[in-house]
Amino acid sequence: MTAVLDAALDERFAQYRAIVLKAQTDPVFRAALLADPRAALKDAFEIDLPAGVSVSVVEETAQSLTLVLPQAPVSTADNDDVLSDDELEMVAAGMMIPPTIKSGSRKPFT
């Protein structure tokens, strides 16, 4: 299970990196991301977050750092503490990116 979680985290960090790089190099995107994250992600990366999923953007300062942990894994007795694919996606990915995104598009995710 560690390899699966590792791969999911690698994908999530790659997505996060693309968003942060754009925010660090594009002041207009940064302002939009802080003001309306859902719209900014849709405009810049064509990411449509599912209804009911909220997204928060917090800007760090020199005096405050933010560490965000994924949702804690849910274990159940009947599956021997193994997460289902859906549970793993919720825990590791944080946001669902449609699988139809193609490499080479303006979206940073494959």
C-alpha positions in Angstrom: 0.0 0.0 0.0 2.9 2.3 0.6 3.8 2.3 -3.1 0.3 3.2 -4.1 0.2 6.1 -1.5 3.6 7.2 -2.7 2.4 7.4 -6.3 -0.8 9.3 -5.3 1.2 11.8 -3.3 3.7 12.3 -6.2 0.8 13.1 -8.5 -0.7 15.5 -5.9 2.6 17.3 -5.4 3.1 17.6 -9.1 -0.4 19.3 -9.4 0.4 21.5 -6.4 3.8 22.5 -7.8 2.2 23.6 -11.1 -0.4 25.7 -9.3 2.2 27.3 -7.0 4.7 28.0 -9.8 2.0 29.8 -11.8 0.9 31.8 -8.7 4.6 32.7 -8.0 5.2 33.9 -11.6 1.8 35.4 -12.5 0.5 38.1 -10.2 -2.9 38.2 -11.9 -3.4 34.4 -11.4 -2.2 34.7 -7.7 -4.8 37.4 -7.0 -7.5 35.4 -8.7 -6.5 32.3 -6.8 -6.7 34.1 -3.5 -10.0 35.8 -4.4 -11.9 32.9 -6.0 -9.9 29.6 -6.1 -12.5 27.6 -7.9 -12.8 30.1 -10.8 -9.0 30.6 -11.0 -8.3 26.9 -11.2 -11.0 26.5 -13.9 -9.7 29.5 -15.9 -6.0 28.6 -15.7 -6.0 24.8 -15.7 -9.5 23.9 -16.8 -10.1 22.1 -13.5 -13.7 21.6 -12.7 -14.1 20.7 -9.0 -17.1 18.6 -8.2 -20.1 20.4 -6.6 -19.9 20.3 -2.9 -16.1 20.3 -2.9 -14.7 23.5 -1.4 -11.2 24.8 -1.9 -9.3 27.2 0.3 -6.1 29.1 -0.5 -4.0 30.4 2.3 -1.1 32.7 1.7 1.9 32.2 4.1 3.7 35.0 5.6 7.2 35.3 7.2 5.5 34.8 10.6 3.2 31.9 9.7 3.7 28.7 7.8 0.9 26.4 6.8 1.1 22.6 6.7 -1.9 20.8 5.2 -2.4 17.1 5.9 -4.6 15.0 3.7 -7.7 13.5 5.2 -6.8 10.8 7.7 -7.2 7.2 6.3 -10.3 5.4 7.3 -9.8 1.8 8.4 -12.5 -0.8 8.7 -12.3 -4.2 10.2 -13.9 -6.0 7.2 -11.2 -4.9 4.7 -8.2 -5.5 6.9 -7.2 -1.8 7.1 -6.8 -1.6 3.3 -8.3 1.5 1.6 -10.6 1.2 -1.3 -9.6 3.0 -4.5 -12.2 5.7 -3.8 -10.9 6.1 -0.2 -7.3 6.3 -1.4 -8.2 9.0 -4.0 -9.9 11.1 -1.3 -7.0 10.7 1.1 -4.1 11.1 -1.3 -5.3 13.2 -4.2 -7.4 15.8 -2.5 -8.8 16.9 -5.8 -10.0 14.8 -8.6 -8.6 15.7 -12.1 -10.6 14.2 -15.0 -8.7 11.3 -16.6 -9.4 12.9 -20.1 -6.7 15.6 -19.6 -4.1 15.0 -22.2 -0.4 15.7 -22.0 0.5 18.8 -23.9 -2.7 20.7 -23.1 -2.5 23.9 -21.1 -3.4 21.8 -18.1 -0.4 20.7 -16.0 -1.8 17.3 -15.2 -1.6 14.1 -17.1 
